[in-house]
């Protein structure tokens, strides 16, 4: 399986999913149902966007996703 995995393609699909969540329209619901839908959409976007921003690699058969969660003003790590 590891040899068949297109990690760059996987990251692109998560980027597309994040965009799709942002464009998702609200169904005709109200009250607590609406709030749950909105909360779930926010979590979906966060999860998809984080993986979509990841640098992915396959190292010794292990999928490694590196996601920099530091604030933009934080210095980059040494190479």
N, C-alpha and C positions, 0 to 999 in steps of 0.2 A: 504493500500500500504506500509506504513512504516514498518509493521511487516514482509513483504516479501522481503525487501531490504537487499541484501548481500553487505554491504559497503566494506568489504575486497575484495570481488570479483570485485566490481566496480573499486577500486583502482588498482587491478591487470590488469584489462582490459585497463585502461589508461596507465599503464606501457608498456603493449604490443603495444598499439597504438603509443607511443613515439618511441619504437624500430622500428616499421614498417615505421614510417616517416623517420627515419635515414637511413633505407635500401632502401627507395623509389628511383627508378631510374628516371632520367630526361627524359621526353618525347622528341621526335624530334622537338623541338621548338627553335626559335632564337629571338634575339632582346628583345624588351620590354616584350613580352609574357614570355620569359625565366626568366627574372628578376622578374616578378610578381609571377611566379610559385615558384621560389627559396624563395622569401620573404614570400609567404604563407606557404611553407614547414617549414621555420624557426619559424613562429608563431605557426603552428600546433604542432611542436615538443615542443616548450616552454610551451604551454598550457597543452598538454598531460603529459609532464614530471613533471610539477608542481603538477598537480592533482595526478599523479602517486607517487609522494613523500609525499603526504599528509597523515596525520593521520586522519582517518575518524571515526566518531562515530554517533550514533543516540541518541539524547538527547531530551526526551519529544516530540518525533515525528518530530524533526528538524534534518536534516542532517548537521553535523558540520565537515568541513574540516579544519584542522590546518596545515598551510604551513609555515615553518620557512624560511623567506627570508633574515635573517641576514647573513652576511659573515661568513665563517667558523671560523674565529678567534674571533668572538663575543662570550662573555660569555653566558652560558645557563641561562635561567630565574630560579629563586628560585622555588622550588616545593611547 
